[in-house]
């Protein structure tokens, strides 16, 4: 059967459903361990109904389109794209304007309701409505800008008048006397030579943030011959351009002479800063009259603005309300946005089609969905029986074209598949690590993070995310996707916490202990059968709570966790090698199977597998003079005699296993390059016999090359060097990767010790105090303990354990079999397209 599998003809020519050897191994069942089987085809569309077919395909099938116009850059539907780009610009403008108005929120995230109703929207109708609405809004915005400018001018001039009243000293008087009026006009210096000259004034309003810059500029322009006074405006002034409220100040500049070059220089500075200048009143009476007039004008402007806003709110109600025929759907403006996104995507696909009497485009699609796709196209053709319908014809893919990788996921496996895809997309029908990562990833995380209390908190957080998933689908897409991963991590962390018997660093007395202290002197003796000869068993589940607080607790716990880390590490790497076997069997690569997979497995099991056997044997078989595992492995590798065997004959067995381990290295190194050379020479002779020139890139990219070819000319030296590197990398990498799994023990130890220190330095200190101080201190100590626990153990430590778990999967596990380098299947899916646009 195995030889039949390897000798089976090319997979493209093998009908998987009819091939008996493939069927017996379940090769045809794809989707879990390997990606879906894909087909290459040609989709033919009638020009007049092409848009309708593409829309239907995007809603009900999974088809990836290839750009037929990439080299010629012909885009037959570019004018439609330009129209939709303009509509999207209008929609961005409308959303920005609506966000400034205090109207009810825009209803979004109702994707199902929109897809059920989107057939009622037509591009021409939406375009007319949006352009008319845009013209009205531009007009409204212009009117609003004019009203705001007039209001701001009235407010600013009113503040200038108020400042003038305060400066002139007549703000509180009812009527100026003749003496006061005369004093204002009287020269400041009567008897001096300058007594005939009067002071000049320039007043206006400047931004508060520009006060210092403005004052320095005026001082430099006048060479210090002016006096500037600022009075801050109590109320904020709205900027018509940005809509933001800004702080401004009234300024008054005094200088000698009411006219002349000095005033011209000051006016130039004011113009450069863009300030608004207003006339400075000459006497209090005129000032009060102007103040009354401005206040009346300001009230009129406020009424006009309120009427404008009321009118604008009425105009926007129709936009934020759902369509009358879809009362439970999105707001109309949101439906328009989704419609434009969908139409633009459809015309982008049509731009990839080859134009002519009909539209043609090459596609990839899952083999399992071929009948469904053809059925949908036939149903759409029946809608318009008078015109020609769309046809999907299977075709042979181009030479060297790699089919896209399509792995079906659900809400649980999606996050784990995303973790694998971040490292690299699986090659077409390569063994998918995500299938096993759904279990191994949270399990190894739980081994690092194991604690009942912390795991329960993580579990409750994951359960809350799962319960409230729909509210997070569009607002927090990352949390929505990772909710089941977080839930699984919490479950396994809680399970590992029960195994370690750690509850916030406290041991729980769930079962009677297997130790007792009859004399009360702290010397605990076992009550179970330590010789494993049929007596009472040990603690029924996990670690005995008597170990917590013992003098040799760390020695025992560290030894246990260290060995558990190595056991599960070797087990996961062996699983990776088994997946390498499956890839060789699936690719029918007998060379890789015999001269790579088998020697690698022999190397792994004969040395590191033997180490695991030694660990398990010491756990289950009490030995009076038990050997040290590290010393035994050193003796095994160096060929030295081990004076402490596990059992009679174990040393001889170890020596044989070491011999097999050493022999597996040259078996990995030498045969494969020479076999590839022989296959290459044989292919050349066959090609010459047929009178054809051998295409070197086809040989180097074929399955017999074992993945070494990259479309280049066959070079035996490069193949041999590559094999040397791969062999050295595997041998040394296996040793380093086994040691790397000790990070599980290190992180578990760090987590447990941090939890213990936080408990001892907070809650335990409060418990040791006398009454009533302990009750008061516990109140504060609990807050400190909970805060530190949330920040360190539930924050940084979760991230740390996650990253180390990620490294163990990406490097230690996936390096044994995973090549990646595939192309992800990217079907035209309208639902996913709109969902992504809503999330963004």
VOGU-3710 file (C-alpha; in Angstrom, 3 decimals, decimal comma):
1> xxxxxxxxxx> 0,000/0,000/0,000  2,820/2,418/0,892  4,650/1,715/-2,361  1,413/2,225/-4,275  0,956/5,610/-2,634  4,490/6,741/-3,518  4,300/5,299/-7,020  0,867/6,761/-7,755  0,823/8,977/-10,827  0,846/12,741/-10,722
11> xxxxxxxxxx> -1,753/14,127/-8,329  -3,253/16,386/-10,942  -4,073/13,330/-13,036  -5,199/11,227/-10,077  -8,921/11,280/-9,462  -8,904/11,289/-5,681  -12,422/10,004/-5,339  -11,678/7,010/-7,590  -8,079/6,216/-6,604  -8,302/3,244/-4,240
21> xxxxxxxxxx> -4,904/3,777/-2,609  -5,696/7,438/-1,912  -9,182/6,644/-0,648  -7,881/4,047/1,810  -5,690/6,689/3,436  -8,425/9,321/3,365  -6,404/11,558/1,053  -9,546/12,985/-0,499  -10,835/14,283/2,819  -9,364/17,773/3,021
31> xxxxxxxxxx> -10,110/20,852/5,058  -8,775/19,948/8,522  -5,214/18,711/8,236  -4,741/20,126/4,739  -6,211/22,918/2,695  -9,107/22,477/0,313  -8,480/21,050/-3,133  -8,634/23,904/-5,633  -9,543/24,074/-9,304  -8,539/26,517/-11,994
41> xxxxxxxxxx> -11,180/27,698/-14,409  -12,375/30,293/-16,887  -15,479/32,326/-16,058  -17,321/33,698/-19,086  -19,775/36,556/-18,487  -22,211/38,398/-20,779  -21,291/42,079/-20,912  -24,798/43,417/-20,268  -25,351/41,296/-17,137  -21,757/40,988/-15,902
51> xxxxxxxxxx> -22,295/43,203/-12,865  -25,286/41,157/-11,688  -23,378/37,881/-12,006  -20,369/39,208/-10,110  -22,625/40,449/-7,315  -24,340/37,083/-7,042  -21,015/35,246/-7,063  -19,672/37,542/-4,349  -22,642/36,819/-2,096  -22,950/33,074/-2,428
61> xxxxxxxxxx> -19,653/31,513/-3,508  -15,911/31,522/-2,915  -14,069/32,496/-6,103  -10,696/34,197/-6,431  -10,287/36,275/-9,586  -7,045/36,797/-11,481  -6,250/40,098/-13,146  -6,344/39,497/-16,910  -5,341/43,111/-17,656  -2,338/43,407/-15,346
71> xxxxxxxxxx> 0,174/43,605/-18,204  -1,875/45,820/-20,524  -3,494/47,987/-17,817  -6,801/48,090/-19,652  -9,579/49,053/-17,278  -12,891/49,040/-19,156  -14,921/50,140/-16,123  -12,633/52,893/-14,869  -15,313/55,563/-15,386  -17,603/53,725/-12,983
81> xxxxxxxxxx> -14,777/53,631/-10,445  -14,254/57,384/-10,870  -17,949/58,029/-10,282  -17,938/55,926/-7,130  -14,753/57,631/-5,899  -16,561/60,942/-6,151  -19,539/59,540/-4,259  -17,239/58,252/-1,523  -15,663/61,712/-1,262  -19,130/63,211/-0,836
91> xxxxxxxxxx> -19,970/60,615/1,805  -16,798/61,408/3,756  -17,770/65,071/3,639  -21,284/64,260/4,815  -20,081/62,057/7,684  -17,703/64,800/8,769  -20,456/67,416/8,726  -22,901/65,180/10,582  -20,307/64,484/13,263  -20,226/68,222/14,031
101> xxxxxxxxxx> -23,974/68,403/14,508  -25,561/67,350/17,764  -27,953/64,937/16,116  -28,845/61,387/17,012  -26,146/58,830/16,251  -25,849/57,100/12,897  -27,103/53,517/13,037  -24,400/51,105/11,842  -23,227/47,483/12,035  -26,475/45,979/10,706
111> xxxxxxxxxx> -24,869/44,115/7,858  -27,440/41,353/7,460  -30,302/43,823/7,154  -28,423/45,762/4,501  -27,587/42,682/2,425  -31,233/41,663/2,478  -32,270/45,096/1,216  -29,367/46,272/-0,988  -31,157/45,347/-4,215  -33,352/48,452/-3,843
121> xxxxxxxxxx> -30,385/50,803/-4,317  -29,279/51,761/-7,835  -26,050/53,564/-8,639  -27,663/56,286/-10,772  -30,329/57,056/-8,156  -27,830/57,142/-5,291  -25,527/59,352/-7,347  -28,307/61,899/-8,048  -29,409/61,977/-4,394  -25,881/62,392/-3,070
131> xxxxxxxxxx> -24,913/65,128/-5,517  -28,074/67,093/-4,765  -27,530/66,618/-1,054  -23,901/67,659/-1,386  -24,841/70,859/-3,244  -27,372/71,728/-0,529  -24,896/71,048/2,251  -22,203/73,155/0,600  -24,705/75,984/0,337  -25,774/75,461/3,950
141> xxxxxxxxxx> -22,157/75,467/5,069  -21,476/78,713/3,173  -24,472/80,383/4,795  -23,395/79,087/8,180  -19,882/80,480/7,663  -21,288/83,911/6,784  -23,562/83,921/9,844  -20,759/82,802/12,128  -18,413/85,471/10,767  -21,018/88,161/11,337
151> xxxxxxxxxx> -21,733/86,858/14,837  -18,034/86,667/15,681  -17,480/90,202/14,443  -20,341/91,408/16,612  -18,968/89,520/19,635  -15,437/90,797/19,096  -16,477/94,400/18,544  -18,717/94,205/21,608  -15,721/93,033/23,638  -13,656/95,906/22,227
161> xxxxxxxxxx> -16,395/98,351/23,270  -16,540/96,802/26,734  -12,763/97,133/27,059  -13,001/100,750/25,899  -15,583/101,533/28,579  -13,349/100,031/31,241  -10,226/101,812/29,997  -11,982/105,155/29,630  -13,242/104,748/33,194  -16,893/105,243/32,299
171> xxxxxxxxxx> -18,231/101,734/32,380  -20,354/102,382/35,420  -21,404/106,019/34,847  -24,744/106,968/33,486  -23,772/110,116/31,589  -20,455/111,846/31,053  -20,028/115,355/32,326  -18,729/118,134/30,170  -15,530/118,164/32,198  -14,944/114,447/31,542
181> xxxxxxxxxx> -15,516/114,889/27,818  -13,167/117,840/27,734  -10,544/115,885/29,660  -10,560/113,173/27,022  -9,855/115,695/24,286  -7,345/117,678/26,286  -3,680/117,068/25,304  -1,658/115,025/27,781  1,293/117,431/27,596  0,003/121,001/27,530
191> xxxxxxxxxx> 3,104/122,950/28,361  5,518/120,732/26,507  6,571/121,087/22,903  4,653/117,890/22,167  1,553/119,132/23,873  -0,189/119,738/20,578  -0,012/116,084/19,626  -2,639/113,503/20,669  -2,389/109,718/21,254  -3,304/107,354/18,468
201> xxxxxxxxxx> -5,160/104,077/18,991  -5,357/100,761/17,127  -7,710/98,183/18,659  -8,815/94,722/17,680  -8,951/91,038/18,650  -6,089/88,523/18,492  -5,800/84,826/19,374  -4,772/84,364/22,986  -1,966/81,997/21,999  -0,498/84,744/19,758
211> xxxxxxxxxx> -0,430/87,455/22,415  3,302/87,286/23,152  4,336/86,960/19,510  2,039/89,816/18,518  3,312/92,056/21,319  6,964/91,430/20,372  6,264/92,093/16,676  4,564/95,413/17,439  7,389/96,406/19,803  10,037/95,688/17,144
221> xxxxxxxxxx> 8,105/97,429/14,359  7,667/100,584/16,485  11,135/100,377/18,100  9,538/100,452/21,516  7,461/103,589/20,978  4,097/101,979/21,691  2,177/100,603/24,631  0,097/97,427/24,155  -2,684/96,391/26,511  -4,528/93,045/26,381
231> xxxxxxxxxx> -7,925/92,155/27,870  -8,984/88,481/27,601  -12,451/87,746/26,214  -14,528/85,813/28,736  -16,373/83,641/26,181  -14,856/81,393/23,513  -15,312/82,319/19,864  -16,100/79,590/17,304  -13,818/79,408/14,284  -16,015/79,121/11,141
241> xxxxxxxxxx> -13,360/77,130/9,252  -12,595/74,440/11,815  -15,685/74,669/14,024  -13,436/74,707/17,101  -13,939/77,186/19,949  -10,827/79,352/20,469  -9,739/81,872/23,102  -9,156/85,444/21,995  -8,093/88,715/23,625  -8,847/92,360/22,964
251> xxxxxxxxxx> -5,733/94,454/22,321  -5,280/98,220/22,348  -2,103/99,801/20,999  -1,260/103,385/22,098  1,182/105,520/20,134  1,923/109,202/19,610  0,086/110,849/16,803  -3,224/109,690/15,433  -1,885/109,376/11,877  1,463/108,870/10,199
261> xxxxxxxxxx> 4,094/106,186/9,578  3,804/104,736/13,068  0,180/103,791/12,535  0,969/102,351/9,098  3,638/100,077/10,587  1,296/98,887/13,320  -1,486/98,193/10,813  0,949/96,124/8,704  1,824/94,010/11,725  -1,856/93,484/12,498
271> xxxxxxxxxx> -2,534/92,482/8,912  0,362/90,017/8,969  -1,098/88,305/12,054  -4,570/88,216/10,516  -6,207/89,981/13,447  -9,553/91,723/13,244  -9,292/95,471/13,841  -12,158/97,640/15,052  -12,631/101,400/15,470  -11,702/102,693/18,924
281> xxxxxxxxxx> -14,494/104,963/20,298  -13,660/108,611/20,806  -15,896/109,229/23,870  -18,050/107,257/26,347  -21,375/108,356/24,877  -20,606/106,973/21,442  -19,196/103,887/23,122  -22,444/103,154/24,988  -24,571/103,690/21,909  -22,403/101,344/19,902
291> xxxxxxxxxx> -22,535/98,766/22,713  -26,367/98,757/22,725  -26,448/98,421/18,940  -23,998/95,481/18,967  -25,900/93,610/21,663  -29,099/93,935/19,651  -27,303/92,770/16,521  -25,795/89,834/18,452  -29,230/88,695/19,568  -30,453/88,811/15,977
301> xxxxxxxxxx> -27,496/86,739/14,807  -28,112/84,160/17,527  -31,717/83,809/16,455  -30,662/83,425/12,817  -28,114/80,744/13,735  -30,627/78,853/15,851  -33,117/78,927/12,984  -30,407/77,695/10,603  -29,423/74,830/12,927  -33,060/73,847/13,370
311> xxxxxxxxxx> -33,505/73,777/9,610  -30,288/71,762/9,232  -31,406/69,207/11,846  -34,635/68,675/9,939  -32,672/68,129/6,744  -30,360/65,548/8,353  -33,091/63,518/10,054  -33,746/61,704/6,823  -30,055/60,774/6,546  -29,698/59,269/10,023
321> xxxxxxxxxx> -33,044/57,485/9,877  -33,370/54,014/8,304  -34,901/53,580/4,892  -38,727/53,525/5,134  -38,819/50,007/3,648  -36,075/48,750/5,990  -37,057/50,105/9,392  -34,680/47,831/11,331  -31,647/48,542/9,144  -28,820/51,055/9,136
331> xxxxxxxxxx> -29,171/54,765/8,645  -29,688/55,727/5,025  -26,292/57,403/4,775  -24,622/54,253/6,157  -26,486/52,142/3,608  -25,203/54,467/0,893  -21,647/54,033/2,166  -21,953/50,246/2,144  -23,542/50,388/-1,299  -20,653/52,443/-2,706
341> xxxxxxxxxx> -18,117/50,064/-1,141  -19,859/47,078/-2,681  -20,251/48,672/-6,119  -16,625/49,755/-6,205  -15,496/46,210/-5,375  -17,722/44,761/-8,101  -16,394/47,129/-10,753  -12,830/46,447/-9,608  -13,471/42,783/-10,379  -14,986/43,684/-13,748
351> xxxxxxxxxx> -11,860/45,733/-14,502  -9,855/42,523/-14,180  -11,875/40,827/-16,918  -10,666/40,575/-20,495  -12,965/42,707/-22,655  -14,539/41,657/-25,945  -17,900/40,394/-27,133  -17,981/38,675/-23,763  -16,004/39,136/-20,547  -13,536/36,422/-19,597
361> xxxxxxxxxx> -11,589/36,032/-16,370  -9,488/33,230/-14,876  -10,533/32,085/-11,422  -9,591/29,701/-8,608  -12,324/27,996/-6,646  -12,699/25,024/-4,256  -13,426/21,753/-6,013  -16,094/20,943/-3,447  -18,056/24,081/-4,436  -17,936/23,630/-8,199
371> xxxxxxxxxx> -21,487/22,251/-8,413  -22,793/25,032/-6,181  -21,137/27,733/-8,283  -22,509/26,325/-11,522  -25,960/26,040/-9,959  -25,917/29,707/-8,902  -24,819/30,803/-12,381  -27,594/28,708/-13,954  -30,217/30,193/-11,653  -29,092/33,687/-12,540
381> xxxxxxxxxx> -29,210/32,791/-16,239  -32,828/31,684/-15,843  -33,735/35,210/-14,676  -32,980/36,577/-18,164  -33,630/33,657/-20,558  -33,403/35,902/-23,619  -29,714/36,682/-23,098  -26,724/34,392/-22,905  -25,766/33,200/-19,454  -22,502/32,923/-17,547
391> xxxxxxxxxx> -20,417/29,773/-17,835  -17,657/28,347/-15,643  -15,268/25,990/-17,455  -12,565/24,016/-15,644  -9,138/24,574/-17,169  -5,557/23,442/-16,661  -3,609/25,978/-14,554  -0,537/27,723/-15,973  2,809/26,012/-15,634  4,462/26,469/-12,221
401> xxxxxxxxxx> 1,307/28,152/-10,898  0,766/27,290/-7,232  -2,902/27,026/-6,269  -3,952/29,303/-3,410  -4,301/27,852/0,067  -7,880/27,737/1,305  -8,376/26,493/4,858  -11,909/26,571/6,173  -12,157/28,026/9,668  -14,895/28,639/12,164
411> xxxxxxxxxx> -15,148/31,134/14,990  -13,091/28,890/17,285  -10,241/27,994/14,925  -10,001/31,410/13,247  -7,696/32,931/15,871  -5,336/29,937/15,890  -5,191/29,926/12,086  -4,352/33,627/12,176  -1,435/32,888/14,528  -0,080/30,314/12,050
421> xxxxxxxxxx> -0,663/32,573/9,033  1,310/35,353/10,734  4,363/33,080/10,565  3,628/32,068/6,984  0,779/30,837/4,804  0,804/27,023/4,398  1,720/25,744/0,972  -1,046/24,207/-1,081  -2,298/21,144/0,852  0,659/21,181/3,233
431> xxxxxxxxxx> 0,005/19,877/6,753  -1,637/22,714/8,677  -0,189/23,367/12,170  -3,325/25,250/13,260  -5,275/21,993/13,591  -3,011/20,909/16,455  -2,387/24,427/17,774  -6,042/24,645/18,822  -5,107/22,200/21,615  -1,353/22,524/22,106
441> xxxxxxxxxx> -1,269/26,332/22,203  -3,626/26,843/25,181  -2,267/23,682/26,847  1,365/24,893/26,849  0,182/28,347/27,914  -1,643/26,693/30,817  1,533/24,847/31,844  3,344/28,197/32,038  0,535/30,163/33,679  -0,969/27,422/35,843
451> xxxxxxxxxx> -2,878/28,912/38,779  -6,479/28,268/39,791  -7,226/31,869/40,754  -5,510/33,620/37,873  -6,776/31,008/35,417  -10,357/31,518/36,628  -10,064/35,273/36,100  -8,758/34,654/32,589  -11,550/32,120/32,037  -14,220/34,600/33,193
461> xxxxxxxxxx> -12,771/37,284/30,904  -12,957/34,890/27,949  -16,501/33,843/28,887  -17,566/37,505/29,032  -16,084/38,132/25,577  -17,929/35,101/24,202  -21,191/36,197/25,822  -20,924/39,746/24,449  -19,380/38,825/21,119  -21,879/40,628/18,900
471> xxxxxxxxxx> -21,255/43,969/20,595  -17,531/43,550/19,862  -17,774/42,298/16,282  -17,256/45,716/14,689  -16,060/47,860/17,607  -13,243/45,566/18,847  -12,520/43,083/16,036  -9,275/41,797/17,618  -10,996/40,876/20,892  -13,885/39,395/18,929
481> xxxxxxxxxx> -11,569/37,097/16,987  -9,464/36,135/20,047  -12,361/35,455/22,425  -12,301/31,663/22,115  -8,512/31,575/22,318  -8,660/33,545/25,577  -11,387/31,236/26,866  -9,298/28,146/26,035  -6,217/29,640/27,658  -8,225/30,297/30,816
491> xxxxxxxxxx> -9,573/26,731/30,865  -6,135/25,135/30,507  -4,533/27,573/32,974  -7,189/26,615/35,543  -6,643/22,916/34,824  -2,864/23,298/35,238  -3,511/25,247/38,442  -5,404/22,261/39,851  -2,533/20,011/38,756  -0,006/22,270/40,514
501> xxxxxxxxxx> -2,489/22,847/43,389  -1,871/26,604/43,290  -4,610/29,067/44,198  -2,987/32,506/44,324  0,135/30,650/45,636  -1,914/28,828/48,314  -2,352/25,061/48,311  -5,948/23,850/48,496  -6,733/20,894/50,738  -9,049/19,220/48,261
511> xxxxxxxxxx> -8,199/15,657/49,366  -6,517/14,097/52,412  -2,760/14,469/52,236  -0,462/11,545/51,546  1,888/12,769/54,303  1,529/13,118/58,053  3,458/14,724/60,916  2,728/12,476/63,926  5,229/14,145/66,263  4,461/17,712/65,219
521> xxxxxxxxxx> 8,147/18,472/64,674  7,772/19,305/60,981  9,086/15,972/59,769  6,424/14,722/57,346  6,384/11,040/56,456  4,434/9,431/53,597  1,335/7,405/54,385  1,055/5,857/50,923  2,980/2,970/49,371  6,207/4,631/48,188
531> xxxxxxxxxx> 7,488/1,348/46,715  4,461/1,050/44,408  3,944/-2,559/45,482  0,162/-2,551/45,665  -0,526/-0,523/48,813  -2,285/2,798/49,292  -1,877/5,158/46,386  -0,549/8,748/46,465  -2,517/12,006/46,372  -5,377/11,351/43,923
541> xxxxxxxxxx> -5,097/14,485/41,734  -2,258/16,922/41,194  0,381/17,968/43,719  -0,160/17,132/47,382  -0,943/20,280/49,377  1,579/19,192/52,028  4,393/20,240/49,701  3,382/23,932/50,018  5,604/25,547/52,616  7,937/22,554/52,901
551> xxxxxxxxxx> 11,666/23,166/53,125  12,333/21,210/49,946  9,290/22,484/48,062  11,261/24,287/45,350  13,574/21,317/44,858  10,640/18,956/44,309  8,432/21,316/42,273  11,301/22,424/40,036  12,297/18,839/39,304  8,728/17,890/38,465
561> xxxxxxxxxx> 8,036/20,891/36,213  11,406/20,596/34,479  10,772/16,983/33,545  7,181/17,705/32,494  8,478/20,439/30,179  10,935/18,079/28,508  8,327/15,311/28,210  5,783/17,492/26,450  8,503/19,153/24,374  9,749/15,862/22,934
571> xxxxxxxxxx> 6,141/14,769/22,418  5,303/17,912/20,417  8,482/17,692/18,316  7,701/14,038/17,580  4,265/15,146/16,423  6,004/17,611/14,098  8,073/14,794/12,621  4,945/12,688/12,096  3,481/15,615/10,157  6,688/15,663/8,099
581> xxxxxxxxxx> 5,992/11,997/7,353  2,477/12,884/6,247  3,799/15,580/3,896  6,226/13,114/2,302  3,461/10,526/1,885  1,073/13,089/0,432  3,698/14,430/-2,006  4,680/10,832/-2,918  8,297/11,713/-2,236  9,944/8,387/-1,452
591> xxxxxxxxxx> 13,391/10,008/-1,235  12,383/12,397/1,513  10,463/9,701/3,366  13,325/7,176/3,519  16,342/9,457/3,755  14,923/12,339/5,821  11,783/11,412/7,713  12,886/8,001/8,989  16,436/9,060/10,064  15,038/12,160/11,775
601> xxxxxxxxxx> 12,539/10,059/13,719  15,283/7,560/14,667  17,493/10,401/15,901  14,634/11,904/17,915  13,360/8,693/19,533  16,646/6,903/20,130  18,136/9,763/22,123  15,440/12,128/23,380  12,738/9,495/23,415  15,055/7,353/25,554
611> xxxxxxxxxx> 15,461/10,323/27,889  11,674/10,472/28,308  11,582/6,733/29,013  14,167/7,224/31,744  12,073/10,004/33,328  8,884/7,960/33,309  10,661/4,825/34,542  12,140/6,682/37,523  8,687/8,064/38,371  6,995/4,671/38,318
621> xxxxxxxxxx> 9,767/2,378/39,599  11,394/3,169/42,956  15,154/2,642/42,724  17,397/2,555/45,772  20,418/3,987/43,988  18,641/5,883/41,232  20,810/7,186/38,371  21,105/10,844/37,466  19,468/11,275/34,078  21,910/13,894/32,858
631> xxxxxxxxxx> 24,907/11,744/33,841  23,318/8,736/32,148  22,813/10,711/28,929  26,422/11,929/29,029  27,655/8,361/29,482  25,382/7,274/26,627  26,699/9,960/24,270  30,376/9,595/25,229  30,355/5,786/25,204  31,293/5,589/28,870
641> xxxxxxxxxx> 30,084/2,980/31,347  27,073/3,951/33,474  27,512/2,534/36,979  23,873/3,228/37,927  21,640/1,455/35,390  17,879/1,783/35,495  17,462/-1,977/35,231  19,726/-4,829/34,229  20,449/-4,463/30,552  19,421/-0,780/30,285
651> xxxxxxxxxx> 23,028/0,306/29,654  23,411/-2,083/26,714  20,070/-0,884/25,323  21,211/2,730/25,627  24,425/1,946/23,760  22,472/0,369/20,902  20,141/3,353/20,733  23,151/5,684/20,640  24,577/3,671/17,747  21,315/4,084/15,836
661> xxxxxxxxxx> 21,355/7,791/16,654  24,843/8,223/15,207  24,066/6,142/12,105  20,982/8,248/11,337  23,114/11,369/10,757  25,024/10,156/7,645  21,787/8,615/6,389  20,265/12,099/6,476  23,345/13,687/4,926  24,643/11,654/1,972
671> xxxxxxxxxx> 22,009/9,615/0,057  19,537/12,331/-0,916  21,892/14,587/-2,983  23,172/11,605/-4,992  19,635/10,321/-5,582  18,616/13,764/-6,872  21,667/13,760/-9,147  20,738/10,335/-10,505  17,136/11,445/-11,100  18,354/14,564/-12,882
681> xxxxxxxxxx> 20,707/12,613/-15,182  18,010/10,070/-15,964  15,560/12,851/-16,844  18,147/14,422/-19,159  18,725/11,151/-20,997  14,990/10,611/-21,420  14,552/14,127/-22,768  17,437/13,726/-25,222  16,036/10,420/-26,383  12,761/12,140/-27,223
691> xxxxxxxxxx> 14,554/14,993/-28,946  13,447/17,615/-26,438  15,622/19,951/-24,469  15,215/19,540/-20,729  13,813/22,534/-18,940  16,030/22,835/-15,911  13,612/24,852/-13,892  10,918/22,197/-14,249  13,307/19,568/-12,856  14,431/21,688/-9,927
701> xxxxxxxxxx> 10,868/22,650/-9,015  9,494/19,078/-9,255  8,497/17,010/-6,219  11,604/14,828/-6,514  13,837/17,794/-5,694  12,627/17,753/-2,126  11,968/21,468/-2,106  15,554/22,485/-2,962  14,852/23,897/-6,415  13,743/27,470/-6,968
711> xxxxxxxxxx> 13,319/27,406/-10,724  17,127/27,518/-11,215  19,569/25,266/-13,036  20,367/22,005/-11,235  23,655/22,338/-9,315  24,828/19,279/-7,419  27,186/21,357/-5,252  24,373/23,621/-4,077  22,123/20,650/-3,356  24,841/18,937/-1,327
721> xxxxxxxxxx> 25,676/22,087/0,660  21,994/22,631/1,332  21,662/19,085/2,640  24,679/19,556/4,918  23,150/22,719/6,353  19,762/21,073/6,836  21,306/18,058/8,582  23,425/20,168/10,933  20,449/22,412/11,618  18,258/19,464/12,532
731> xxxxxxxxxx> 20,823/17,696/14,734  21,877/20,771/16,674  18,390/22,269/16,543  16,835/19,201/18,126  19,193/19,522/21,090  18,612/23,257/21,476  14,861/22,935/20,936  14,605/20,305/23,670  16,390/22,676/26,028  14,158/25,516/24,806
741> xxxxxxxxxx> 11,087/23,730/26,156  12,517/24,311/29,645  11,077/27,810/29,306  7,768/26,186/30,320  9,309/25,298/33,693  11,041/28,706/34,017  7,892/30,738/33,370  5,794/28,516/35,625  8,333/28,957/38,410  8,437/32,738/37,886
751> xxxxxxxxxx> 4,646/32,958/37,958  4,352/30,887/41,136  7,106/32,767/42,966  5,779/36,202/41,980  2,324/35,207/43,177  3,829/33,983/46,471  5,840/37,162/47,024  2,843/39,403/46,291  0,721/37,417/48,746  3,347/37,419/51,527
761> xxxxxxxxxx> 4,122/41,131/51,222  0,499/42,269/51,209  -2,293/40,043/52,519  -0,097/37,868/54,730  1,342/40,944/56,470  -2,164/42,138/57,248  -3,216/38,735/58,550  -0,263/38,599/60,953  -1,310/41,840/62,715  -3,353/41,813/65,902
771> xxxxxxxxxx> -7,004/42,802/66,124  -8,360/45,367/65,224  -5,368/46,595/63,200  -5,526/43,514/60,972  -9,055/44,332/59,789  -8,068/47,891/58,847  -4,811/46,888/57,177  -6,420/44,046/55,252  -8,701/46,595/53,602  -5,706/48,483/52,169
781> xxxxxxxxxx> -3,513/45,424/51,651  -6,190/43,742/49,548  -6,315/46,771/47,261  -2,532/46,730/46,891  -2,493/42,968/46,256  -5,299/43,114/43,708  -3,719/46,057/41,871  -0,311/44,376/41,629  -1,925/41,095/40,578  -3,887/42,778/37,781
791> xxxxxxxxxx> -0,918/44,777/36,488  1,805/42,145/36,728  0,278/38,661/36,740  -2,876/39,362/34,725  -1,202/41,856/32,416  2,492/41,448/31,725  2,712/37,772/32,688  -0,159/36,778/30,388  1,576/38,555/27,513  4,919/36,981/28,415
801> xxxxxxxxxx> 3,502/33,443/28,556  1,624/34,048/25,295  4,777/35,178/23,479  6,848/32,242/24,742  4,089/29,826/23,738  4,051/31,467/20,321  7,810/30,994/20,004  7,585/27,283/20,916  5,039/26,754/18,141  6,726/28,881/15,495
811> xxxxxxxxxx> 10,285/27,629/16,037  10,429/24,360/17,967  7,270/22,735/16,574  6,761/24,118/13,077  10,431/23,922/12,068  10,147/20,112/12,018  7,783/20,039/9,048  6,364/23,437/8,119  7,748/25,158/5,010  5,051/27,823/4,527
821> xxxxxxxxxx> 5,482/30,026/1,451  1,935/29,551/0,184  -0,508/32,091/-1,207  -3,642/32,677/0,813  -6,930/32,142/-0,972  -8,582/35,560/-1,330  -12,098/35,054/-2,686  -14,378/37,898/-3,661  -16,709/37,899/-0,667  -19,062/40,857/-0,359
831> xxxxxxxxxx> -20,014/40,113/3,259  -16,385/40,024/4,416  -15,575/43,098/2,338  -18,358/45,140/3,941  -17,564/43,773/7,395  -13,932/44,879/7,060  -14,974/48,318/5,839  -17,326/48,693/8,830  -14,539/47,671/11,208  -12,137/50,181/9,672
//
